[in-house]
Amino acid sequence: MKLEGNTVLITGGASGIGLELAKGFLARKCTVVITGRDAAKLAKAQAAVPGLKTLRSDVARVDEINALFETVKRDFPTLNVLVNNAGVMRSLNLHKDGDDLDDLTSEIDINLKGPIRMARRFLPLLKQQPSAAIINVSSGLAFVPLPISPVYCATKAAVHSFTQSMRIQLARTKVQVFELAPPATQTELLGNFEANDMKGVPIMPLEEMVRACFKGMEKDTLEIRPGQSNQLRFMSRLAPDFILAQLAKPAQRMLD
């Protein structure tokens, strides 16, 4: 994949992996547009990283995806890289009574429906470019679940599967389809978890993870698995029951 001179749209780009990817693309002389639900976070990111373009948009809402597409098509008609990065991760105890069922599945709206809808909506524009790419951000937990986050892990496994299918369907186009499966990475995504939840889990520095992503894209590695993600995929095939048992330990307290 050519990394220089692209026009890039990154969902969930105001912090964490999205913002670090934005910095990397800007350093490679790309035009970079980030989106997110929080206008204040977008403004903060833009102030901290000169050159960023921002558009407020929620990938969980179809109307906002459609409006975003019309704006991008008008203002950034050379868009050729879509990064589906927006995502949320929660610890959920399925034993708890009284949970709102809509809220229970909110991660599906953002983590799974969002990338599917974004890819489909922007595909016509991407196909018009001389070269293009879609980068879906899944997780090392796409290969083996962390049981304290059952819905999150289910969405990432589904993103992995969808990305494989989309790659086949787009094989005869100029659109490359990448999957970035980060391991546990030092971002605010981990802020909702207790220390015991992450005990013994190696946390990859954000900058190191994103460097591995760019290295993978440069080499046309379509499934990029930095750090422990590669080990999770390997163990899910070699000893699936063992690795699941290891990741199940934080959930044991939910059984008490």
Sequence and secondary structure as in RCSB ss.txt:
>XXXX:A:sequence
MKLEGNTVLITGGASGIGLELAKGFLARKCTVVITGRDAAKLAKAQAAVPGLKTLRSDVARVDEINALFETVKRD
FPTLNVLVNNAGVMRSLNLHKDGDDLDDLTSEIDINLKGPIRMARRFLPLLKQQPSAAIINVSSGLAFVPLPISP
VYCATKAAVHSFTQSMRIQLARTKVQVFELAPPATQTELLGNFEANDMKGVPIMPLEEMVRACFKGMEKDTLEIR
PGQSNQLRFMSRLAPDFILAQLAKPAQRMLD
>XXXX:A:secstr
   SS EEEETTTTSHHHHHHHHHHHHTT EEEEEES HHHHHHHHHHSTT EEEE  TT HHHHHHHHHHHHHH
 TT  EEEE         TT SS  HHHHTHHIIIIIIHHHHHHHHHHHHHHTSSSEEEEEE  GGGTS  TTSH
HHHHHHHHHHHHHHHHHHHTTTSSEEEEEE   SBSSGGGGGS GGGGTT   B HHHHHHHHHHHHHTT SEE 
 THHHHHHHHHHH HHHHHHHHHGGGGGGG 
